[in-house]
Amino acid sequence: MSKIEEIIDGFKNCQKKKIGNFSTFNAKFTLNDVPCELEYDLSSFTLENLQKLVIFTTKNRTSIKN
């Protein structure tokens, strides 16, 4: 439950800043020791593809922490 509260508190703090677009997803990763960053506009994604993205990022984020 504390993680949810932390996210909500962080969200309230972010609202004070100018928010460009809620549908933009930024991904940072390393490929062959080269840092990369991608930006996706999620507004054209289907609900099914958004669910797949959430599952993928959640699994990978969890495996990185462990």
C-alpha positions in Angstrom: 0.0 0.0 0.0 2.9 2.4 0.7 4.0 2.1 -2.9 0.6 3.3 -4.1 0.7 6.2 -1.7 4.2 7.1 -2.9 3.0 7.1 -6.6 0.0 9.3 -5.7 2.1 11.8 -3.8 4.6 11.9 -6.7 1.7 12.4 -9.2 0.4 15.4 -7.1 3.9 16.9 -7.2 4.2 16.4 -11.0 0.9 18.3 -11.6 2.6 21.5 -10.4 4.9 21.2 -13.4 3.7 21.8 -17.0 2.4 18.5 -18.3 2.8 18.1 -22.1 0.9 15.0 -22.9 -0.4 12.1 -20.8 -0.2 9.8 -23.8 3.5 10.0 -24.3 5.6 7.1 -23.0 9.4 7.4 -22.7 11.6 4.3 -22.6 15.3 4.4 -21.6 17.4 1.3 -22.1 20.9 0.2 -23.1 21.6 -1.7 -26.3 25.2 -3.0 -26.8 26.4 -0.6 -24.1 24.9 2.4 -25.9 22.2 4.3 -23.9 19.0 4.7 -25.9 15.8 6.6 -25.4 12.5 6.1 -27.2 9.3 8.2 -27.1 6.0 6.6 -28.0 2.6 8.3 -28.5 0.3 5.9 -26.8 -2.9 7.6 -28.0 -3.1 5.4 -31.1 -2.5 2.1 -29.2 -5.3 -0.3 -28.7 -6.3 -1.3 -25.2 -4.9 -4.8 -25.8 -1.5 -3.3 -26.8 -1.5 -1.0 -23.8 -2.1 -4.0 -21.6 0.7 -5.9 -23.2 3.0 -2.9 -22.7 2.1 -2.8 -19.0 2.7 -6.5 -18.5 6.0 -6.3 -20.4 7.3 -3.3 -18.5 6.1 -4.6 -15.1 7.8 -8.0 -15.6 11.1 -6.5 -16.8 11.1 -3.9 -14.0 10.5 -6.6 -11.4 13.2 -8.8 -12.8 15.7 -5.9 -12.7 15.0 -5.2 -9.0 15.6 -8.9 -8.1 
